[in-house]
Amino acid sequence: MNINVYTESTPNPATMKFIVNKLLINGSADYATKESAEKSPFAKELYKFSFVNGVFFASNFVTITKTEGSEWDDVEPIMKEFVKGAVESELKIQLEEETEAGNFEGSETEVKIQQILHDYVRPAVEQDGGAISYRSFNEGVVTVELRGSCSGCPSSTVTLKAGIENLLKRMVPEVTEVVSEAL
């Protein structure tokens, strides 16, 4: 199979989405630090580039966060070539398979929240190179974790409050607020 790589900018100017014409992972995997990449041969290799400051994988793309001071014009061609070679050589993303499939747990309200996040919010967030995970529901407050390009993105607060919170409040009357858990 001939591997093609193309890029898309994300709402976070520090991150770029590198999309390939092949499924890379079922679910997602976030390697926000060099240390966390120890269990990922692919992410570990990416962190060898001095300008890489974060790595996130989902379905058919890898989102790379660059360091401050480096320019996408300089590093994008290097990353495209690296991602293409890594995918062609089948460099593993994870040493053990971890799945995030729809195994929803908790009360009826919690399951409903998780289903909405999975069906409506996750695809939109992935489109921007990120991921969202449900953490908890307590006294009307839904706690989520934003990863990938959403982590540290200037517009993630707007996405969280104007988008996700409004959607959940409309569909689940018990929800009063949505907050993001700090990484």
C-alpha positions in Angstrom: 0.0 0.0 0.0 1.3 3.4 -0.9 1.2 5.7 2.2 0.1 9.3 1.7 0.5 11.9 4.4 -1.2 15.3 4.3 -1.5 18.0 7.0 -4.3 20.0 8.4 -3.9 22.9 10.8 -5.8 22.7 14.1 -7.4 25.4 16.2 -4.3 25.2 18.4 -1.4 27.0 16.5 1.2 24.9 18.2 -0.2 21.6 16.8 -0.5 20.1 13.3 -2.5 17.1 12.3 -0.6 14.6 10.1 -3.2 12.4 8.4 -2.5 9.1 6.6 -4.5 6.9 4.3 -4.4 4.0 6.8 -5.9 3.2 10.2 -3.2 3.7 12.8 -5.1 2.9 16.0 -8.5 2.0 17.3 -9.3 4.7 19.8 -6.6 7.1 20.8 -3.3 7.4 22.6 -1.8 10.6 24.1 1.9 11.0 24.8 2.0 14.5 26.2 5.5 14.1 27.5 8.7 12.5 26.4 8.6 10.2 29.5 5.1 9.0 28.7 6.3 7.9 25.2 8.4 5.1 26.6 5.6 2.5 25.8 5.2 3.8 22.2 8.0 3.2 19.7 6.4 5.6 17.2 6.1 8.5 19.8 9.5 7.7 21.2 11.0 8.3 17.8 9.1 11.5 17.3 10.4 12.9 20.6 13.9 12.5 19.3 13.2 15.6 17.2 14.1 18.6 19.4 11.1 20.6 18.3 8.5 17.9 19.3 6.6 18.8 22.4 3.6 16.5 22.3 2.3 13.5 20.4 -1.3 12.3 20.1 -2.7 9.4 17.9 -6.3 8.7 16.9 -7.7 6.7 14.0 -5.8 7.7 10.9 -3.7 10.7 12.2 -1.0 11.8 14.5 -1.2 15.3 16.0 2.2 16.8 16.8 2.7 19.7 19.1 5.8 21.8 18.4 8.0 23.7 20.8 7.8 27.5 21.1 10.2 29.1 18.7 10.0 26.4 16.0 8.1 27.2 12.8 5.7 24.8 11.0 7.1 26.0 7.7 10.5 24.5 8.8 9.4 21.3 10.5 6.3 20.2 8.6 8.1 18.7 5.6 10.5 16.8 8.0 7.5 15.4 10.0 5.5 14.4 6.9 8.5 12.4 5.6 9.1 10.8 9.1 5.4 9.9 9.6 5.3 8.4 6.1 8.4 6.2 6.8 7.2 5.2 10.2 3.8 4.1 8.9 5.4 2.3 5.9 7.7 0.4 8.3 4.8 -0.4 10.6 6.4 1.3 13.6 4.1 0.4 16.6 2.1 3.1 18.3 1.6 1.0 21.4 3.4 -2.0 22.7 0.2 -3.4 24.3 -3.2 -2.8 22.8 -5.4 -0.5 24.9 -9.0 0.1 23.9 -11.3 3.0 24.6 -14.4 1.4 22.9 -17.8 2.3 24.2 -17.8 0.4 27.5 -19.9 2.9 29.5 -20.3 2.5 33.2 -22.2 4.2 36.0 -25.7 5.5 36.7 -28.2 5.9 33.9 -27.3 9.6 33.7 -23.6 8.8 33.5 -24.1 6.3 30.7 -26.2 8.8 28.8 -23.5 11.5 29.2 -20.8 9.1 28.0 -22.9 8.1 25.0 -23.4 11.7 24.0 -19.7 12.5 24.4 -18.9 9.4 22.3 -21.5 9.9 19.5 -21.6 13.7 19.1 -18.5 15.3 20.7 -15.7 12.9 20.0 -16.0 13.0 16.2 -15.9 16.8 16.2 -13.0 17.0 18.6 -11.1 14.4 16.6 -11.7 16.5 13.5 -9.5 19.2 15.2 -6.8 16.7 16.1 -7.8 16.1 19.7 -9.7 13.8 22.0 -12.1 14.0 24.9 -12.5 11.5 27.7 -15.3 11.3 30.3 -13.9 11.4 33.9 -16.8 11.8 36.3 -20.3 13.3 37.0 -20.9 14.7 40.5 -23.7 17.0 41.7 -24.5 18.2 38.2 -20.8 18.8 37.1 -19.4 16.7 34.3 -15.6 16.4 34.3 -13.8 15.6 31.0 -10.2 15.4 29.9 -9.1 17.1 26.7 -6.1 15.7 24.9 -4.1 16.1 21.7 -4.5 19.5 20.1 -7.3 20.4 22.5 -4.8 20.3 25.4 -3.7 23.9 25.8 -5.6 25.2 22.8 -6.7 28.8 23.1 -10.2 27.9 21.9 -10.7 24.8 24.1 -12.5 26.9 26.8 -15.0 28.1 24.2 -15.4 24.6 22.8 -16.0 23.3 26.4 -18.4 25.9 27.5 -20.3 27.0 24.4 -20.3 23.6 22.7 -20.0 20.6 25.0 -21.7 22.2 28.0 -24.6 23.6 26.1 -25.1 20.2 24.3 -25.1 18.2 27.5 -27.3 20.7 29.4 -29.9 20.4 26.5 -29.8 16.6 26.3 -29.3 15.7 30.0 -31.2 18.1 32.3 -29.2 17.0 35.3 -26.0 18.5 33.9 -25.3 22.1 35.2 -21.7 22.5 34.2 -18.8 20.9 32.3 -15.2 21.3 33.4 -11.9 20.0 32.1 -9.5 18.1 34.3 -6.0 19.5 34.2 -3.4 17.2 32.7 
